[in-house]
């Protein structure tokens, strides 16, 4: 059962920008411990950026300085602003949430996340 819904993906040229959104589907309790992951064809799912319950972010090196995560507390929506997109960013992007309180800790392990969206496709061409 899909409990998170991603949107905002699309096709852009290298150097372009996209803004992804992740909204709850049904009643989801994440306590703010959430993150964005991505998976390209033929590759394993990998983390992009993670936040703890206080929304403090941790980015992977390949996107740091280009991507920005934010949270809308009123709407319980998570965003990913992607600037300076590169062809290597092409993938299906997923948002995920943990059901247990992570406090100030972080996890880049997909199996620690209990709620997942169906994904939104991002395609970047040269």
C-alpha positions in Angstrom: 0.0 0.0 0.0 1.4 3.4 -1.1 1.6 5.8 1.8 3.7 8.5 0.3 3.2 10.2 -3.1 6.0 11.8 -5.0 5.5 14.4 -7.8 7.5 17.0 -9.8 9.7 14.7 -11.9 10.2 15.3 -15.6 12.7 15.6 -18.5 15.2 18.5 -18.5 18.5 19.3 -20.2 21.8 19.3 -18.4 22.1 22.3 -16.0 18.3 22.6 -15.6 16.2 22.4 -12.4 13.4 20.4 -10.9 11.5 20.5 -7.6 10.2 17.2 -6.2 7.4 16.9 -3.7 6.5 14.1 -1.3 3.1 14.2 0.3 1.4 11.7 2.7 -1.2 9.2 1.3 -3.5 8.3 4.1 -2.3 8.6 7.6 1.5 8.4 7.9 3.4 9.0 11.1 7.1 9.6 10.4 8.1 11.8 13.3 10.1 13.8 10.7 12.7 11.1 10.0 12.6 11.0 6.2 14.8 11.0 3.1 15.1 10.8 -0.6 16.5 7.8 -2.5 17.0 7.1 -6.2 17.4 4.1 -8.5 18.7 4.1 -12.0 18.1 1.1 -14.4 20.6 -1.7 -13.7 21.7 -0.1 -10.4 20.9 -0.5 -6.7 18.8 2.0 -4.9 21.0 4.6 -3.3 20.4 7.4 -0.8 20.4 11.1 -1.9 19.7 13.1 1.3 18.5 12.2 4.8 17.0 14.4 7.5 16.6 13.7 11.2 13.5 14.7 13.3 14.9 18.3 13.5 15.2 18.5 9.7 19.0 18.7 9.8 20.2 17.3 6.4 23.0 15.0 5.4 23.7 14.9 1.6 25.7 12.4 -0.4 28.8 13.9 -1.9 27.5 13.7 -5.5 24.6 16.1 -4.9 25.9 18.3 -2.1 25.8 22.0 -3.3 23.3 21.2 -6.0 20.3 19.7 -4.1 18.4 21.2 -1.2 15.9 19.4 1.0 13.1 21.2 2.9 10.0 20.3 4.9 6.6 22.0 5.1 5.5 21.3 8.6 2.0 22.7 8.1 1.3 20.4 5.1 3.6 17.6 6.2 5.2 17.7 2.7 8.9 17.1 1.9 10.6 18.8 -1.0 13.8 18.3 -3.0 15.0 21.3 -5.0 17.5 20.1 -7.6 19.7 22.6 -9.4 22.5 22.1 -11.9 21.2 18.7 -12.9 23.5 16.3 -14.6 22.8 13.2 -16.8 24.1 11.0 -14.0 21.2 12.2 -11.9 18.8 10.4 -14.2 16.8 7.9 -12.0 13.5 7.1 -10.3 13.3 9.2 -7.2 11.6 7.9 -4.0 10.8 9.5 -0.7 10.8 7.4 2.4 9.9 7.8 6.1 10.7 5.9 9.3 7.9 5.0 11.7 10.2 5.1 14.8 11.7 8.2 16.3 15.3 8.6 15.0 16.0 11.5 17.4 19.2 13.2 16.1 20.4 10.2 14.3 20.6 9.4 10.6 20.3 6.3 8.4 21.3 5.8 4.8 20.0 2.2 4.8 16.8 1.6 2.8 15.7 -1.2 5.1 15.4 1.2 8.0 12.5 3.0 6.2 8.9 1.7 6.6 7.0 4.0 4.3 7.7 4.5 0.6 6.2 6.3 -2.4 5.7 4.9 -5.9 8.5 7.1 -7.3 8.8 9.9 -9.8 11.0 9.8 -12.9 13.8 12.3 -13.4 15.6 12.3 -16.8 18.5 14.6 -17.6 19.9 14.9 -21.1 23.1 16.5 -22.4 
